[in-house]
Amino acid sequence: MKTLLNDAAARAIRYIETLDQRGVAPTPAAIAALRGFDEPLPEKSSDPAAVLRQLDELGSPATTAMAGRRFFGFVIGGSIPVTLAANWLAGAWDQNAGLGKPTPGVSYLEEISLRWLIELLRLPPGSGGAFVTGATVANFCGLAAARHAVLRRVGWNVEADGLFGAPPITVIVGAEVHPSVTKSLGMLGLGRSRVVKVPVDGQGRLRPDQIPPISGPTILIAQLGNVNTGACDDLAAICARVKPAGAWVHVDGAFGLWAAATRTHAHLIAGVNEADSWATDAHKWLNVPYDCGLAFVRDPHALKAAMAITAEYLPTEGEIRNPSDFTPELSRRARGVEVWTALRTLGREGIATMIEANCAQARRFAAQLAAGGCEILNEVALNQVLVAFGDAEKTKRVIEQVQRDGTCWAGVTVWQGRTAMRISVSSWATTEADIDRSAEAILRVVRATS
Ligand SMILES: Cc1ncc(COP(=O)(O)O)c(C=O)c1O
């Protein structure tokens, strides 16, 4: 076992150390070589060391260097080395973090991490929280708690009686709502399309003055960090408008909520603590390994009412809170281990510095591309840059060529009718030199593309 684990560690370290010497995207040859995995189901056991070698030799080259310094696609953080190390240790522990009593260590780490995060992200003290796979499921959790609370207020028990015959709930979203919210609404029986859509401004921010009058059970879903522009809704104005009428405000803050942890960008989240529930990701801006999302709810009882599970054989009562009372899953991995490690290592100052650096790098990126004649389509308020290189066809050609070039990686989007390259600077590892090298590579491709 020792030889095998040392071999795995050596291979993993070599992978990370050589990331900078390869293109960010895997080569066509590496992808073609994946066919080496396509064998008949093995009849007999194999040497574990040989299997690990096959995994590394075929699998590693076919990865995209998301752990590297110049991956700017989607919104993807890297893994701070100590969080990867903690992930290895937690893998060895192999704890099923669903139940607090049999897994006191990891459950306690989750409890502490949630408390620290509530403080760091400027959420109301005493809020409840849950570790989930990502912001999609965190949105699901927040909205499940919302569904519980707004129906309970009108005397309906949705967990017991379902939605058949229930009083209707009005769901209000901005026109730029993230599809993970829409999907969550579908999973909760609230309907992907049965929503009131409020117009947004040129950056994608929900316009508070366009919110319709509120009556009856209502959930309003706001956003911190538009997936394209990075723009944050004006939560203070939204809450002032809908909370007096009793609406539940849920915030999709997959990455934008982390502005709360900065000295420079906290103004973007003003009013955050007036909302009722929040979704965010630690695998984005806290830079812990995949997967790790977080749901927070001001009233922990609403989340527990929506999620708790009981059975005679499940020990749920104990001194440490029982995590599966707050999550959709029962069995799951101990995500709090890496989060605790990141918070304990970086501290408030280290986290602020990491996020502020990414925001400054995004501005640097935009300035260099603009100076090179490219059109920046958004206000670079956070870590997102939208850039067009001419018409849609040329912009797509440039993006394809940049991905092929391999110096960096960024994807395509359409923003309010314009096709654009979408750059997201979210990694702890990215340096100013990486931004300069990437901007140069993009401009080189732009000049060579007709
Ligand atoms: C605003 C927003 N909400 C939700 C999500 C979904 O997050 P996840 O992929 O972690 O489920 C994302 C992902 O980028 C996002 O940007």
The ligand as an SDF file (V2000), in Angstrom:
LIG
                    3D

 16 16  0  0  0  0  0  0  0  0999 V2000
  -24.0620   32.5240  -10.8710 C   0  0  0  0  0  0  0  0  0  0  0  0
  -23.8840   31.0360  -10.8460 C   0  0  0  0  0  0  0  0  0  0  0  0
  -24.8010   30.2660  -10.2280 N   0  0  0  0  0  0  0  0  0  0  0  0
  -24.6720   28.9370  -10.1690 C   0  0  0  0  0  0  0  0  0  0  0  0
  -23.6270   28.2860  -10.7660 C   0  0  0  0  0  0  0  0  0  0  0  0
  -23.5540   26.7900  -10.6930 C   0  0  0  0  0  0  0  0  0  0  0  0
  -22.4640   26.3900   -9.9190 O   0  0  0  0  0  0  0  0  0  0  0  0
  -21.9890   24.8550   -9.8600 P   0  0  0  0  0  0  0  0  0  0  0  0
  -21.4690   24.5640  -11.2400 O   0  0  0  0  0  0  0  0  0  0  0  0
  -20.9380   24.8480   -8.8170 O   0  0  0  0  0  0  0  0  0  0  0  0
  -23.1640   24.0190   -9.5200 O   0  0  0  0  0  0  0  0  0  0  0  0
  -22.6500   29.0340  -11.4250 C   0  0  0  0  0  0  0  0  0  0  0  0
  -21.5170   28.3810  -12.1000 C   0  0  0  0  0  0  0  0  0  0  0  0
  -20.6890   28.9930  -12.7250 O   0  0  0  0  0  0  0  0  0  0  0  0
  -22.7730   30.4510  -11.4580 C   0  0  0  0  0  0  0  0  0  0  0  0
  -21.8500   31.2200  -12.0480 O   0  0  0  0  0  0  0  0  0  0  0  0
  1  2  1  0
  2  3  1  0
  2 15  2  0
  3  4  2  0
  4  5  1  0
  5  6  1  0
  5 12  2  0
  6  7  1  0
  7  8  1  0
  8  9  2  0
  8 10  1  0
  8 11  1  0
 12 13  1  0
 12 15  1  0
 13 14  2  0
 15 16  1  0
M  END
$$$$
